[in-house]
């Protein structure tokens, strides 16, 4: 099984042949500086910059924001280059590039034969943000769905698309609900400041709001919103103390995991009481804390972006917080 880890790290490990088959491992998205890349972890082996190796003379572009896999194809979203590169998900052989009507593309998900990509639009315009709808059969844009500023993470649940509006170049406070059957905006749910990551469990959408940072003018604390997807109402709000800025919400079984600075916390989905003691802590990275975190096959992957110039790394833990492996 192939899974994706969205990281801002750069590897310098083993090389491989262009006949490589990328199965039973984890794709690692490296934002990069001038050029981003994708790595592949399988067991103890890390294969770096697989796209350029498989496709000599070709590059993915600047700042790879995310990647999605659908129907045997991988879609790699390059934010600054305003494009999506389509490759065979097993061989990574280049298939197509999508550039039409993409401006500041961010994250991607799929419903039926369509891909949905959140886009910030022009940095200087607060009213031109949208979700692009792509026909994956011919890689053309079907339509665009106008939404509030700063659409970021997007997920599909029970026939609806949910978009967290982190705010782009501002600070958002909403989650949009899109009907993929009609490609229209169906509802907007108010949440806290800067909704970032989301997770779904048993008919509830958990939205982790990071709060406005201290440099944002008016600092606010983070909060965890629990949304009933049957009614689009908010039955529970858990506010973080002491003006904390949580991030990286992921779901593992019946537990939610999130980070605050360099601490990783574990919290039952049934609880409305925040844990006071971290499950474990990682070495302090920078002012942003842990850059990325995902659960893959019951293992917690932590991204270390280092100083955003030198090589970063990934650290793997079991769901009890015990270290399993590291790739540095």
N, C-alpha and C positions, 0 to 999 in steps of 0.2 A: 504494500500500500504506500502511495506517495502522499505526503502531507507537506504543508507550507508553514514556514516560520518567517514572520516579517521582522527582519532585523536591520540595523544600520551598522553592519560590521563588515570587515574585509579580511578574507583569509589568504594565506600563502602556503598552501599545503601540496598535496600530491597532484601530479598530472595524470592524464588518461588518454585513451585512444578515442577517435571519433566514432567507433563502433559501440561505444558504451550504451547500455540500456539503464535508464534511471528508474529502477523499481525498488520497493522495500526500503525506503529512506525518507529523508526530509529535505525539501528544497529550502534554501536560505536566501532571502532577498537582501542584497547589500545595496543600500542607497547609493553609496559612492559619492564622489565629488563631481569631477568633469564627466565621468562615465560610471554608471552603476553596473552591477553584475549579479549573477545567480550562482550559488554554490549548491552542492549536493552532499549530504551526510548519509553514509550507510555504514553501520557498525562503527569501526574506529577509523574509517577512511573519509577524508574530506576532498572532494573534487571541486576545484575552484574555477570560476569564470567559464562555466560550461557552454554558454551560448556562443561566445567568441571562438571557443575551441572547436565546437561542432560546425560552426558557420564562419570559416576564416574570412577576415576582412570586414566583418559586420559587428555592430555594437548595439546595445540596448538603449543608449541615450543617457541623459543626465537625470539623476535622482529617481531611482526606481522606488515607487511608493508602495506597490502591492502586487499581488499575483493571484490569479484564480485558475482552477482547473475545471473543465467542463467537456464532457463528451470526447475524452481522449486528447484534448488540446489544452495548452497552458496559455493564459493571457497575462502578459507582463506589462504593468502600467508604469510608464515613465512620465513623471509629473512635469519637470521643467521642459522636456522635449515634446510634450503634448502629443504623445502617441501610445498606442498599445501594440506590442509585438506578439504575434500568435505563432506558437511552435507546437510540434508534436510533443505531447507530455511524456512520452517514453524515450524518444531519441533526441529531443530538443532541436530537431531539424526545423529551420525557418519555414513558415508557411505564408504569413501575410503581415502587413503593417496597417494599422488603422489610425488615421490622422484627422479625418473629416469631423468637424464640429466638436473637437476635443480641446478644451482650454483649462489648464490646471486640473487634469484628471487625478483622482485620489484612490478610491477603493472600488472593488468590483464584486458583484455576485451574479447569480443566474436564476432565471425562472423560465421553465420550458426551454424553448429554443432561443431565448433572448438573454443578452448580458445587460446588466445595469451598472453604470459607472457614475459615481459622484464627481462633480466638477465644480470648482470654485469660480470659474470664469475669470474676468479681468480683475486684477488686484485693486484697481482704482474704482471699481463699480460694485456697490453693495447689493444691487438688485438683479444681477445677471447670472446667479448661481443656478445649477440645474442638475438633473440626473439624465445622462445620455442612455438611450435604449438602442442596443446593437443587435442586429440579426446575425446570429453566429453561423448561419448557413452561407452567407456571402460577405460577412464583415462590413455591412453598411449600416449607417445610422437610420433607424426607423423614425424616431422622433426624439425630442428632448422635453423633459418635464420640469418646468420652473419650480424652484423651491426657495426657502429662506436661505440667507447667507451662511456659507461655511458647511455644506454637507460633507460628512466624513465617513465614518463606518456605516456599512449597509448590510443588512441580513434579511433572509427570507424565512418566514415562519407562518405555517398554516395558510398559505396562499396570499400573504401580504408581505410587502417590503417595508422595513423599518430603517429610517435614516437618522443618525445622530448628528445634530447640527452643532459641532464643536465651535464653529464661528469663523473659520477661515482666518482672515486678517483682523477679525474682531472677536467677540465672545458671544457664543450662542446660548440659547436656553430652551430649545425645543427638539422634539423627535417627530419627524414626518412619517405618515402612513401612506403608502402608495399601493394602488390596486394594479397588479401587473396584467390583469385580464383586459383592462381598459387603458392602461398606461396613464392614469390620472392620479393627482393628489387627492386622497380621500379624507385625511384628517391630520391635525397638528396637535400634539400633546405637549403641554408645558412641563418643563422639568427645571432642574437647577442650573447654575452657571457652568458652562463649558462641558456638555455631555460628550464623553470620549468613547469609551468601550462599552459593549453590551453583551449580555448573555441571556439565554432563554431556558426556562425550566418549568414544566408542568403548567403551561398556559400563562406564565408570567414573564415579562421582559424586565430584566434588571439592567438599569442604566447607571453607570458610574460617572458622576459629574465631578470634574476636577476642581472647580472653583476658579475664580479669577486670580492670577498670580500677583505677587506684590508689585511687579513692574507694570501691571495693567491699569494702574490709576486708583482703583478701589478694590483692594484685596477681599476675596470672600472664601469661605471654607468649602470643602468638598461635601458631597452627599450621595447616598445610594438611593435611587428611586426604584420602587417596585410597581410595575404597570400591569394591570389586569388586561390581557389582550382581548378578552371577550367584550369588555366595555370601554376600553381605552381610558380607564380611570386609574388613579394612583392611591392604592390603599395603604401604602407605607412609605415613609421617608425616613432614612437614617442619616443624621447629620454628623459629620466628623468634628471632633473637638479641636480646639487650639489652632484654628485656621490651617488645617492640613490639606494637602493637595494629592489625593489618591489617584492612581492610574492603573492601567493594564488589567482590567477585570477579565477573568476567564472562569469557566465552569469545569469542575472535575467531580463527576458523580453527583453527590448531594451537597457539595461544598462550593463556595465561591472563593476564589483566590484573587488578591489584588496587592498592589505595592503602595507604600508611602516612603518616599525617599529611597533608601537602600534596604528597607525592610519588606519582607513578604509575609502577608497575613492570610489566614485560612478561616472561613466563616461559614457555618451551615446556612443553606438557603432558607431554612425555616426560622432563622434567628433575625431579630431586629436590633440586637445588641452587638456593637462592634467589638472585636477582640482587642485587648490591650497589650498582649504580648505577641510579638511576631513569631511565625512558624520558624523562620530563619532569616538571617541577614546576609547580604552579599557585600563585597568590598565596595566602598563608596565610589561612584562613577563620576558624576558631575552634578551641576545644579539641578538637572532634570531628573536625577535619580535613575532607577532602572529604565533603560530605553524601551525594551520590549519583553513580553512574556507570553508564552502559549503553552497549552497542555496538548501533548501529542502521545497517543498510546499510553496513557496513564503516567506520563513523565512530564515534569515541568521544565521547560526550556527558558533560560534567562539570557537576554541579550546584553552584551557589554560593548558599547560603542567606543570605548576608550576615549581618546581626545578628538575623535572625528577626522583624524588625519592618519594616524598609524593603524596597524591591524587591530581589530577588535577580537571578540571571542564569544562563545556560547557555553553556558554552564547548565548541566542537567541534574535534576533532583527527582526523587520519587515524591509521591503526594504526601508523604509523612515528613518531608523536608530533609531527607538524607541525601547527600551528594552521590551521584551515579557516574557521571562522566563530565569531562570538559574538553572544549575544542578551542585552543588559544594559539 
